[in-house]
Amino acid sequence: IDIFIVNLAASDFIFLITLPFWVDMEVSDESWRAGSFLCKASSYVISVNMYCSILLLTCMSADRYLAIMHPSIARRIRTRAYSRALCICVWLVSCCLGMPTLLSRELRKQYGKTYCTDKAVTEVKLIMSLMLLILAFFFPLLSILTFYCSITKRLCVHYQKAGKRDKKLRKSIKIVFIVVAAFVVSWVPYNLFKLTAILLRLLKQPDCFTGT
């Protein structure tokens, strides 16, 4: 599980590198001053970070689930080589999932200011965005919650029968719980807002969402 945490930390560090550009935009009254390349690249990095985080957390949750619910299977597949290969796949998939964001961002001049925003959105693009959001964010999130509900139920039964607690196991699960909670607090509100905006646009209702 340490391999997943290291990759998660690397993803978050890369995300942090882009923050100064967004801070500069805020202090510049929403005007983007970093150029077209960084507009696209920064938006792309944020998108990749989100997908990478949710997929890594899903892997971590599945890893804990196998270790507790199916230990015999876990002993065969929970190896460092397997974890590294899985992390590489997560990065590749995340980079691919972030491509729509990279291709949709542009600089737009309006009222004497330069904005880093989305290109004109069509109904087809909105439907694709909705499908991507559900399949690549909400479905993995539901999987994580399902894994942990099963784990919690099994541990409660185990503790009641054994009358003791495995400190190492508790610590490992606690770390993952904290990471998942931090992710939920950080990303779920944003994606719920994004989901609402997409649905409003599909229903031809005005909204003020532009995304980052």
N, C-alpha and C positions, 0 to 999 in steps of 0.2 A: 504493500500500500504506500510505502515511502516514495516509490517511483512515481506514482500518480500525483502525490503531493508536490514533489519537485517540479513536475511538468505543469501543474496548476499554478505554482508560484512563478514559474517562467512566463506563463501566459499573462498573469497579472502584472508582472514587471514590464513586459512589452507594452501592455495597455497603459501603464503609468507614464511611459515615455511620451505618449500622445497628449496627455492632459494639459501641458503648458500651452499648446495651440488652442485648445478649447477655452482655457482660462483667458488667454489673450483676446479671443473672440468676445467673451462676456464683458471684459473691461473696455472693449472697443465698440460697445453698443451694438453687438451682434454682427459687426463687420469683420469679414475674414481677411486677414492680412498676410497669411502664410503661403499663398499661391495655390495654383490648381493641383499640383502633384500632392502636396500635403493635405489638401482637402480630401482628395480621393483616398490617399494612403491612411490617414488618421481614421476616417470613417470605416475603412476596410479592416484595420487593426481592431477597432472596437467590436465589429461584427464577428471577426475570427475569435476574439477573446471570449465573447459570450458563448458561441457554439463550442469552443474548446472546453470552457469551464463546465458547461452542462454535460458534455459527453464524458469528460474525465470524472465528474462526480457520479455519473451513471455507472461508469466502470468501477469506481471505488465502492459504490453501494452494492453492485453485483458481486464484487470480490468479498465483501463482508457477508453478503447473503449466502454465497457458496460455502464460505468458511464455517458458518454457523448452522445452516440448514442442510447442507450436503457435504460434509467434511471429506468423505471418501473421494468424491469427484474433485474437490478443491485440492487435495494432495497431489493429484495428477497434473492439473493445469496451472496451479498458482506458482509459477516459476518466474525468475527474473527475465529470462529470455521472452517468455510469453507476455509479460507486462510491458517490456520495452517495445515489442512488436505492436501491441495494442495501442500504446501511446503514439507511435509513429502513424498508425492508421487514423487515430483521432486527429492529429495535426493535419494530415492530408485531407481528411473529410471536412474539417473546419475551414481550411483554406478554400476548398471548393464551395462550401456553403456561403462563404463571405463574398464570392465573386459578384452576385447580383448587386450588393451594396457598392462594390468598387465601380461597376459599370453604370450605376444609376446616379452617382454624385457628380455635381458640376458647380462651377462658379457662376453666379448670376448677379448682374448689376441692376440695382433698382434704387431709385430715390437717392442717387449719389453714393450708395454703399455697395460693397461686394459681399454676397452671401454664399456660403457653402451649403448647398441644398440639393434636393432631389430633382431629377429631370421630370418633364411632364409625365404624369402617371396615367396609364390606360387601364381599362377594366381587366384586361388579361393580366397585366402586371400585378394588379391588386389581388387577383385570385391566386396567382403564383406566390405572392408574398404571404397570403393567408395560409396556403398549404405548407409553405416552408416554415412559418411560425409555429403551426400546430405540430408538424412532424419532427422538427428539429429543436423545439423548445418545450412545448407543453406535454408532448408525449414522453420525452425523456424525464421531465419533471414528475409526471405521474408514475413512471417506472421507479424513480427514486423513492417516492413516498410509499409505493407498494412494497418495495424491498424492506424499508425500515419499519413499516407496520408489521410485516411478517417477522422480522428480527426481534422487534420489541415483544411481540406475543410469545415467541419461542423462549426468549430470555426470562420473561416473567414466570413462565412455567418452570424453567430450569432452576431459577433462584428459589422458587417455592418448594421444589422437591429437594434440592441439594442443601438449602439453608446456608449457602455461602456464595461468595462472589469472586470471580476471576478478575483480579486487579488489572492485569495486562489487557484482557479483553475489554474491560470497561473503559480503559484509557483509549484504546484504539477506536472504539465505537464513539466515544465522547468527542474525539478529534474530528471524526467524519461528520458527526451531528452538527458541530460548531461550524464547520466549513459549509455544509449544506444550508444551515440557517443564514449564514452571511450571504450566500449566493441568492437565496430566496428574497431576503430583504433588499439586496442590491438590484436584482434583475426582474423580479416578478411584477412590481408596480409599473416599470417601464414597458414591459411586454404586454401587460393588460391594457395600458394606455394605447399602445401601438395596435393591439387587436381591435380595440374600440374604434380607433381612427380608421382602420381599414374597413371595418363593417359599416361605419357611417358613410364612407366614400362609396362603397358598393351600393348603399341604399340612396345614393345621391343626396346625402345630407352634408352641409358645410361643416368643416372642422378646422382647427388651427394647427394640426399636427404636421410637422415637417421632418422630424427625426434627426438623428446624428449618426 
